[in-house]
Amino acid sequence: MLLSRASVSSLWVKRELNYALTKSRYKERIVPVLLENCNFESSLSWTLSTTQIVTMKKLSRSTFARLLQVWEITYDAKKLKR
Protein backbone atom coordinates (compact mmCIF):
# COMPACT_ATOMS: atom_id res chain seq x y z
CA MET A 1 0.00 0.00 0.00
CA LEU A 2 1.49 3.31 -1.11
CA LEU A 3 1.03 6.12 1.39
CA SER A 4 0.94 9.72 0.27
CA ARG A 5 -1.20 12.72 1.12
CA ALA A 6 -3.41 11.92 -1.89
CA SER A 7 -3.77 8.20 -1.15
CA VAL A 8 -4.67 8.61 2.52
CA SER A 9 -7.48 11.00 1.61
CA SER A 10 -8.91 8.62 -1.01
CA LEU A 11 -12.19 6.93 -0.12
CA TRP A 12 -11.32 3.98 -2.40
CA VAL A 13 -7.95 3.39 -0.74
CA LYS A 14 -9.71 3.38 2.63
CA ARG A 15 -12.29 0.86 1.37
CA GLU A 16 -9.62 -1.38 -0.16
CA LEU A 17 -7.59 -1.35 3.06
CA ASN A 18 -10.63 -2.15 5.19
CA TYR A 19 -11.48 -5.03 2.87
CA ALA A 20 -7.93 -6.40 2.98
CA LEU A 21 -7.81 -6.17 6.78
CA THR A 22 -10.87 -8.43 7.05
CA LYS A 23 -9.51 -11.18 4.79
CA SER A 24 -7.21 -13.83 6.24
CA ARG A 25 -5.38 -14.25 2.91
CA TYR A 26 -3.93 -10.74 3.34
CA LYS A 27 -2.79 -11.29 6.93
CA GLU A 28 0.91 -10.40 7.22
CA ARG A 29 0.90 -9.34 3.54
CA ILE A 30 0.06 -5.62 3.80
CA VAL A 31 3.23 -3.54 3.69
CA PRO A 32 2.74 0.22 3.90
CA VAL A 33 5.24 2.13 1.74
CA LEU A 34 5.59 5.73 2.88
CA LEU A 35 6.22 7.99 -0.11
CA GLU A 36 5.83 11.29 1.75
CA ASN A 37 4.90 12.50 5.21
CA CYS A 38 1.18 12.06 5.75
CA ASN A 39 -1.23 11.32 8.57
CA PHE A 40 -2.13 7.77 7.59
CA GLU A 41 -2.96 6.55 11.11
CA SER A 42 -5.96 8.83 11.55
CA SER A 43 -6.96 8.93 7.88
CA LEU A 44 -6.88 5.20 7.08
CA SER A 45 -6.38 2.83 9.98
CA TRP A 46 -4.45 2.77 13.22
CA THR A 47 -3.48 -0.82 12.41
CA LEU A 48 -0.98 0.39 9.80
CA SER A 49 1.23 1.77 12.54
CA THR A 50 1.54 -1.77 13.97
CA THR A 51 3.05 -3.14 10.74
CA GLN A 52 6.50 -2.73 9.24
CA ILE A 53 6.56 0.49 7.25
CA VAL A 54 9.04 0.95 4.44
CA THR A 55 10.02 4.57 3.80
CA MET A 56 10.66 5.35 0.14
CA LYS A 57 10.93 9.11 0.16
CA LYS A 58 14.11 8.70 -1.86
CA LEU A 59 14.28 5.90 -4.38
CA SER A 60 17.45 3.89 -4.05
CA ARG A 61 18.65 0.31 -4.15
CA SER A 62 18.64 0.15 -0.37
CA THR A 63 14.96 1.16 -0.14
CA PHE A 64 13.99 -1.48 -2.69
CA ALA A 65 16.16 -4.02 -0.85
CA ARG A 66 14.33 -3.17 2.39
CA LEU A 67 10.96 -3.74 0.73
CA LEU A 68 12.08 -7.11 -0.60
CA GLN A 69 13.38 -8.01 2.85
CA VAL A 70 9.98 -7.28 4.41
CA TRP A 71 8.38 -9.58 1.80
CA GLU A 72 11.07 -12.18 2.56
CA ILE A 73 12.29 -12.15 -1.05
CA THR A 74 15.99 -12.72 -1.58
CA TYR A 75 17.94 -11.50 -4.55
CA ASP A 76 21.52 -11.25 -5.70
CA ALA A 77 22.35 -7.61 -6.38
CA LYS A 78 25.38 -8.66 -8.47
CA LYS A 79 23.11 -10.43 -10.93
CA LEU A 80 20.96 -7.38 -11.56
CA LYS A 81 21.64 -5.70 -14.88
CA ARG A 82 22.58 -2.05 -14.81
C-alpha positions in Angstrom: 0.0 0.0 0.0 1.5 3.3 -1.1 1.0 6.1 1.4 0.9 9.7 0.3 -1.2 12.7 1.1 -3.4 11.9 -1.9 -3.8 8.2 -1.2 -4.7 8.6 2.5 -7.5 11.0 1.6 -8.9 8.6 -1.0 -12.2 6.9 -0.1 -11.3 4.0 -2.4 -8.0 3.4 -0.7 -9.7 3.4 2.6 -12.3 0.9 1.4 -9.6 -1.4 -0.2 -7.6 -1.4 3.1 -10.6 -2.1 5.2 -11.5 -5.0 2.9 -7.9 -6.4 3.0 -7.8 -6.2 6.8 -10.9 -8.4 7.1 -9.5 -11.2 4.8 -7.2 -13.8 6.2 -5.4 -14.3 2.9 -3.9 -10.7 3.3 -2.8 -11.3 6.9 0.9 -10.4 7.2 0.9 -9.3 3.5 0.1 -5.6 3.8 3.2 -3.5 3.7 2.7 0.2 3.9 5.2 2.1 1.7 5.6 5.7 2.9 6.2 8.0 -0.1 5.8 11.3 1.8 4.9 12.5 5.2 1.2 12.1 5.8 -1.2 11.3 8.6 -2.1 7.8 7.6 -3.0 6.5 11.1 -6.0 8.8 11.6 -7.0 8.9 7.9 -6.9 5.2 7.1 -6.4 2.8 10.0 -4.4 2.8 13.2 -3.5 -0.8 12.4 -1.0 0.4 9.8 1.2 1.8 12.5 1.5 -1.8 14.0 3.1 -3.1 10.7 6.5 -2.7 9.2 6.6 0.5 7.3 9.0 0.9 4.4 10.0 4.6 3.8 10.7 5.4 0.1 10.9 9.1 0.2 14.1 8.7 -1.9 14.3 5.9 -4.4 17.5 3.9 -4.1 18.6 0.3 -4.2 18.6 0.2 -0.4 15.0 1.2 -0.1 14.0 -1.5 -2.7 16.2 -4.0 -0.9 14.3 -3.2 2.4 11.0 -3.7 0.7 12.1 -7.1 -0.6 13.4 -8.0 2.8 10.0 -7.3 4.4 8.4 -9.6 1.8 11.1 -12.2 2.6 12.3 -12.2 -1.0 16.0 -12.7 -1.6 17.9 -11.5 -4.6 21.5 -11.3 -5.7 22.4 -7.6 -6.4 25.4 -8.7 -8.5 23.1 -10.4 -10.9 21.0 -7.4 -11.6 21.6 -5.7 -14.9 22.6 -2.1 -14.8 
